[in-house]
Amino acid sequence: MKKFEDIALLIARILMPILFISAGYGKISGYEGTQQYMQAMGVPGFLLPLTILLELGGGLAILFGFLTRTTAIFTAVFTLLTALLFHSNFAEGMNQLMFMKNMTIAGGYLLLVITGPGKWSLDRIFNKNW
């Protein structure tokens, strides 16, 4: 199995950030609506640019394996926070599923923190250990 580890990490790094890249891009095109939704949920609207940076920029960083462990930590924490802030009302049908989805995503990113990006990554090219 060890010989498949780097290819599996590459595939994981391709699959994991798809949701974040598309969500970050969507927040740019729907900026005002997203900001209003955040504020309605008690999250200050001025955090939206940081959210976009993490989702879009962090997603691309994970995809290319750049600053992978650091980005994965921030993404895991962000995903846990969004679960608690936006999906903890289990009386609303989809929230329980969305909450569990976020927990699963955070777990995947924590594994990426531990394993690192693998052989085919910018971190490997630049010889970054963290």
N, C-alpha and C positions, 0 to 999 in steps of 0.2 A: 504494500500500500504506500510505502514511503515514496516510491517513484512517481506516484500520481499526485502527491501533495501540492507541488507547484502549479500543475495544471488545474487542480481543484480550487486553489486559492485565486488563480486568475479568473476562472469561471465565476466564483463567488464575488470577486471584485467587479465583474461585469454586471452581474444580476442584482447585487445588493443596492447600488445607488440609483437604479432606474426610477424608482418611486420618488426619490429626493430630487433628482435632476428635473424630472417633469413637474413636480410640485413647485419647485423654486422658480422655474420658468413661468408656470401658470400664475404665480403670485406677482410677477412683474406685469403681466398683461392684465391682471385683475387687481391691481394694487389697492385702489380705493375700497373695493368690496371686501378684500381680505383684511385691510386695516380696520374697517368697521366691524367685521366679525370678531377679530381679535379683541377689540375694545368692548364689544358686547359680552365677551367671555371673561372680562376683567384683566386682560393682558394689554399693557400700554402699546398703542399703535406705533410708537417710535422704535419698537423692537423689530418691526417688519423688515427693515434693511438687513439686520443681523440674521434674521430667519432666512431670508433669501440667500445671503452669503453662505450660511451653513448648508442649506439644502442644495443650492445650485453649485456653489464653489466647492463645498465639502464633498458633494456627490461626484463632481469631476475629479477631485483629488483622490478619492477612493478608487474611482475607475482606473486612473492612471498609476495608482500606487505611490502617491506623493504625500509625504507627511502622514502616512497611513495610520500609525498607531495614535497619534495625537488627534487626528480628524475623527477616527473611530470612537475615541473616548467622548469627544464633544457630541458626536452624533448619537451615541448611546444615551447620554444624559439628556439631550434634547428630546429624544424619542420617549424616554420615560416621563419627562415633564409634560410633553404634549398629551400623553396618555392620561396623566392625572388631571390636567387642566381642561382638556377638551372631550375626553371619553369616559369619565368616571361616573356619569349619570346612567346607571344600568337600567333605570326605568324606561329609558328610550331604547328601543329594540336593537339598533345596530351598535350602540356604544360599547356593549360588552364585547362584541366581536372585534371592534376597532381597538379596544383596550388590549385585548389579548394579542392582536396583530402587532401592536406597538411593543408589547413585552417580548414577543418573538424576534422582532427586528433588533431591539436593543441587545438581546442575547447573542444574535449573530455578530453585531458590531463588537461586543465584548470579546468574542472569540477571535475576531480580527486583531484586536488589541494584543492578545496573547500570542497569536501565531505570526503576526506581521504580514506584509503584503505578498511574500513569496518571491521567487526568482525573477519573474517577468514584471518588473515595476521600476518606476523612477527612483524610488528609495534605494533599490539594489544598485542602480546605475550610479547614484550619487553616494552610495555606501552610507546611508543614514540608518542608524540602529533605532532611533526613536522618531 
